[in-house]
Amino acid sequence: MKFVSTRGSAPAVDIDTALASGLAPDGGLYVPEIIPAAPAIDPACGLAATAATLLAPYFEASRIAAALPSICDDAFDLPAPLHRLRDDTFVLELFHGPTAAFKDFGARFLARALGALRRPGDAETTILVATSGDTGAAVAAAFHRRPGFRVVVLYPDGRVSPRQAHGLGCWGDNVRALRVAGTFDDCQRLVKQALTDTGLREQVALGSANSISLGRLLPQAAYYAQSSLEFERERGEPLNFVIPTGNLGNATACWLARRMGLPIGDIVLACNANDVLPRYFGGADYTPAETRATLANAMDVGAPSNFERLRHWYPDDASLRASMRAVSVDDAAILASIERSDRDLAYVPCPHTATALDVLQRLRDAGDTRNWAVVATAHAAKFETIVEPRIGRTVEPPPALADCLARPAHSEPLPVDYDALRRVLLA
Ligand SMILES: *Cc1c(COP(=O)(O)O)cnc(C)c1O
């Protein structure tokens, strides 16, 4: 199978090239030329086997096709339980990985796939990431102590939560955390400048692992396949999903699983006050906006990068708008949702998951009685400064997060100055 650019002016490439290069040379995002039907999957075999079967058609022509099952065994060695809240309401918990957020799944798969693609004698690859919190930690954890890789993470000093900063600095070894005296946009600009610096790239093999990476997107379809198949086997019905959404990576993976034929019903995007998608799906033009800071900070995105992929697959706006819905939730409603979920469902959500729970509540209020799964994208303990005051008690961190918090954390200061970053990368 070939992969093409959403912008249509770059040559089609094979999966191995698409995985290694991130962005296509014309600035577009790689998408599979056709979306294959899912092969037969037995959900009783578990998430890792489901992932290997689901991804096999994409990796048919890959150098690592034969290694795909073992890559999946290793990357998907995490629970992703469909936890029942009520007879018709579930949460798909994706926060049982090393950094307690769903990005662990995609980052772990990408790290293992890129590792398998290395050839003897290849130079060490530096994975460069800018992060506003969760992405950098997931990528650092996934590449930590992987031979042939080092990770350099840039994050805005003072603009991530103390626990998020700890989650970036607690790795050591081949991971360096740089706290930048600027904003997330400054971090992204510095990373982009390095990735397009041809002189630098002659001396340092650079790789990226941001949310447009196909190697993070594709594996995320696996937990939608697994949970919807398990649900269908038990109840004989498709499962509908509400998905906390920022860059649209997680929801695009769900859409992909549905397109491949899995028993997924409606997809509803839960957004915070950054409402570019709710406005678009409600009929307005697509108009990217300045990012607004909210309590669900991992969803603070004004220009969702994967939108370009969805648009690629539909001939016009009307058909794309018919494929899913999107709802915006403000901070006050996020806080109220945390309290309501704790009180009525005995479930403590992170602010992102609370956003989706609020959207589901609105559907219920409007009379929807179908089966819904809310996607729980992070553990509440990662956002304890927001959650604990609402519920009036502490939230215990899960073991992996507790481990990370118990280790010392170290970061290095970096000015908003490209030459300073260049020196770090060349050292
Ligand atoms: C990244 C993230 C999101 C948003 O996911 P996208 O794939 O960017 O839409 C939601 N919740 C949490 C906790 C995240 O870390």
The ligand as an ORCA input file, in Angstrom:
! r2SCAN-3c Opt
* xyz 0 1
  C      -3.582     15.034     23.537
  C      -4.743     14.905     24.461
  C      -6.076     15.093     24.011
  C      -6.395     15.495     22.592
  O      -6.123     14.447     21.674
  P      -5.998     14.762     20.118
  O      -5.578     13.492     19.484
  O      -4.951     15.843     19.982
  O      -7.328     15.238     19.641
  C      -7.109     14.893     24.902
  N      -6.861     14.578     26.198
  C      -5.609     14.393     26.660
  C      -5.421     14.056     28.092
  C      -4.505     14.545     25.814
  O      -3.262     14.371     26.288
*
